Amino acid sequence: MSEIAEYLDDRNMGNLETMSLDEYKYHLEHEHFLFVEGHGFLVDDFTGRRFAASQEQLDLLIAYLQKQREEMSEHDKRYV
């Protein structure tokens, strides 16, 4: 089993395309995607990659993600 498959299996995370919004919210709230670590950095739970080191950087990241949102489709109604 690959590292990513083990990681997803350990957290009971299925496919994003078929994941319900409630399940997605659960994984967000349990920091299975991103979390703020002990030094105050926003990091990826799987890789440990840092995405923001300050509130101002987080504001820029949020603004970027809001622009990206316009390029994405709505969630498949079959999996709401």
N, C-alpha and C positions, 0 to 999 in steps of 0.2 A: 504494500500500500504506500502511495506517495505521501510526502509530508503534508501537503495541502489536504489530501483526502483524509488523513488521520486527524488533522486539525478540525476539519468540518465535521467529521464523525464524532469527535470528542465533544463538540458543542451542539450536536444534533441539528446541524444546519443543512438544509436541503438546497435545492436549486433556487436561485433568486427569482427566476422567471415564474416559478410555480408556488413560491412562498406567499402565504397570506400576509396582509398588512399587519395583522396582530402579531404574527410570528416574527416579522421583520422588526416591529417595535420592541418585542421581547429581546431580540438579539442586540438591538441598539442599547436598551436599558441595562443589559447585562455585560456591556462593553465587549462584545464579541467582534466588533469592527474597529472601533477607536476608543481610546480612553486617555485620561490625563494621568500621567505617571508621577512619581514622587517629586520630580524636579519641576513639575508644572508644564511639561511638554505634552502636546496632543500627539499620540503615537498610534500606529497601526498595531492591532493586537497580534497579528500573525508574524509580521516581519520586524516589528519594533521601529520601523521607519518613522521619523518625526515629521509632522505636518505643520505644526505651529509651536512657537516658543513664547508667544505673548498674546494678549487679547487683541492687539492691533493686527498681528499676523492672522489670527483666527477670523477677524472681521474681513480681511482681504480674501481669505479662503472661502468664507460664506458668500461673499459677493461673487466670486468666481463660480461657485457651485450654483448660485441662483441663475447666472447666465447659461450654464450648461443645462439647467433644467428645461429651458426652452427648446433644446435640441432632442429631448427625450420623449418617448411615447408615454401615454398614461398606463397605469397598471392594468393588466388583463383582468377584466371583470369576473372571469371564471375563478380567480384566485383571491378575491377580496375577502 
